[in-house]
Amino acid sequence: MTKTLVLPIKKKWFDMISSGEKKEEYREIKPYYQTRFDKPLTHVKFTNGYGNSVPSVTVELLGISKGVPKPEWSEGTIEQGSLVFVLSLGKIVASPPDDFSPLVSELTPGDFIE
């Protein structure tokens, strides 16, 4: 059974993940993310923004650890050298066209899809 977490990201990072260039995503270590990452997850659905018709890409989640972000994949978003959650990303499993957004209107960031 798949367990997918929905996370919004900025266009720069969305494009890099969609192209397969960026293999890690970072989140600050906060209780909000800790509770979400404590659940067994298999995939992450990244959305480029919020709303009913935003681009999305679903990627295999290989694991979650704590570490220091790579500067080229976190520039300007996280203080360099700080400890963060590191989401290790695998292959892209779904990349719908920009006008395809089933259920997005019913989801909020941090929701899970089974």
N, C-alpha and C positions, 0 to 999 in steps of 0.2 A: 504494500500500500504506500502510495506517495503522500508526503506531507509537505506542502509548499507554503512558504512565508512570502508575503507581498511587501516589498520595500520600494519606496520612491527614491530616485536618484536624479542628479542633474544631467543635462544633455551630454556634456563632455564625457562623463563616466559611462553613461548609457551607451553612447556610440562605441566606446572602447570595449565594453563588455560584449555588445552585439557583434562586433567584428572578430571577437576571440582574442583581442590583444591584451585586455586586462583580465587577469586570472585570480585576482583577489579584490574583495570589497571590505571596507573598514567601517566599524561602528565604535563610537566611544563606549567605554565601560561604564554603564549606568544600569540601575535596576530595571528600567524599561526594556532594554535589550536582553539583560540577563534572564528575565522571565520568559522571553520568547526563544532564546537560544537553549534553554534548559530542556525544551521539548525535542523529541526525535524528528529531525527535519531531513528531507531528501532533496528538495529543490528550493530555489529562490526565484520568485517572479519579480523582476525589476520593472518598474513603470517610470516613464519619463514624465513626471508630473502627476497631477491629481485630476480627477474628473472622469467623465463617461467615455471619452474617446482619446485616450493617450496611448502612445506606442508602448509595447511591453515585450519583454524577452524572458523566457524561463530557462534557467540554467541548473544543471546538477550541482548539488552541494556536496563537496568531497569531505568537508570537515570544518569545524570552528575551533579556533585556538586563540590564545592571547599572544600578542607580539607587537613589534614596532612596524608601522606602515612604511612601504617603499615610497620615497619622495615623489617619484614620477607618477604614482597612482593615488596620491593623497594631497597634492599641492594645494595649499590655501584652504583646505577643509579641516585638517587636524594638525595640532601643534607637533612639529617634527620631534621625534625622540620619545613621544608619549606612548604608553602602553594602550593598545586597543584590541577589540575583537577582530580577528582576521577570518573572513569567510573565504575558504579556498574553493574556487569554482572549477567545475568540470565542463563537459560539453553542453552546447546549447541544444535544448530539446524542443523548444517552441519559440518561434519568432513571427507572430502574426503580422499582417500588414497594418499600416498605421490606422486604417479605418475600422479595424476589427477589435472590439473590446467587450466580449461577453462577461457579464457579471461585474465589470469594473465599477459600475454605478452602485453596486451593492456592497462593495468592499471599502475598507479604510486601511490606511497603512498599518502594518502589524498584524492584519488578519491572516488566517490560515485557510488554505484550500485543500480539501482532501480529494 
